[in-house]
């Protein structure tokens, strides 16, 4: 019988008993709706689950969980790297439980006494020296010294690996491949026999160690298990760009450390280009990177507000104005003469673009006119740029018009000083650009 039949049957009984037809029928659709509600666990759960002694059947996949039972005397660096870089579907969980050093020292004292006693008994009986006992005694004494001096700490470490496959044969091949990799380093694993459910729950990201199968490791060998190891996509510094699809390691990269750090993002519409760019901006800001965004679509306005940046509207009718003759305050490694000289060179390049190109004679004339325009405002290489009023484009036009042979340059400059562009460029700056993050909204106009 269906849920609907059950509900209808119950409601008919209620109607017969109370006669409240309207109220019962009003409640009925709500109960039907609630009976079909889906929770998150219903959405992410597999279509079927079968628990077997050595594996789990999760819908169309078979999963098997292993745990490490033995380590060699010495673990090399990055010994876990071949497993992390394995091009298979698997999950790894590493549980690290600290052990109180005083408790560990008491256990070591007892163990050292046992090993020393075995060595003494063999010597008293005239037996041949056992190298394994001597090595174990030396290792225990060395580790005990490091624990006493707080150079090392002890941990209970559990490493569980769950592999996935489409069938038993593929699972068998993956198991043998992982075993051969680890056994070549004298590291041995076993499947969680009759504990596959606990093993699977211990590996999924809920942070509960239900298997509780641990090996004692001190700090040095524990550090060699660091899982985010990749041989190709991780640098020592930079920001997180994503996850390596081949080995699930982190892709950390500092493109500004390269000789050419330009980048271009191509993708189809709606694939996440803007999201990736905004994420890169946010992460770069944490490393004090200066960011300037040209945003014709107003996509970054909310980002600017969220991070305390500045957003400027650049158009003919904008309330924001930028004076190209502004001078920055010299840094500690700069002098006022360096800043003034650099700004003059930048302005010459700007006028080449604004005026549609300059002849060599006009180029020299513009360079001289810029210097004289600054001098007219008493701005010299010895000036204090923090207490000056920079000239405007109209001042530059006035100086330029007094030079012989400047008619062509002045005529092309008029549209920026008295024409359509004068409202934006020929006024004192009213924007604060002393920020790590700047956004410019550009309305593109064709310049003739």
Secondary structure, DSSP 8 states (H G I E B T S, - for coil): --HHHHHHHHHHHHHHHH--HHHHHHHHHHHHHHHT---HHHHHS-S-EEE-SS-EEETTEEEEEEEEEE--S---TTTTHHHHT-SS-EEEEEEEEEE-HHHHHHHHHHHHHHHHHHHHHHHHTT----HHHHHHHHHHHHHHHHHHTTS--EEEEEEEEEEEESSHHHHHHHHHHHHHHHHTTT-EEEE-TT-HHHHHHHHSTT----S---EEEEHHHHHTT-S---SSSB-SSSEEEEE-TTT--EEEE-GGGSSS--------TTSSHHHHHHHHHHHHHTTT--EEEE-TT--SHHHHHHTT-EEEEESTT-S----TT------TT--HHHHHHHHHHHHHHHHHHHTT---HHHHHHHHHHHHHHHHHTT--TTS-GGG-----HHHHHHHHHTSTT-HHHHHHHHHHHTSTTHHHHSS-------SSEEEEEE------
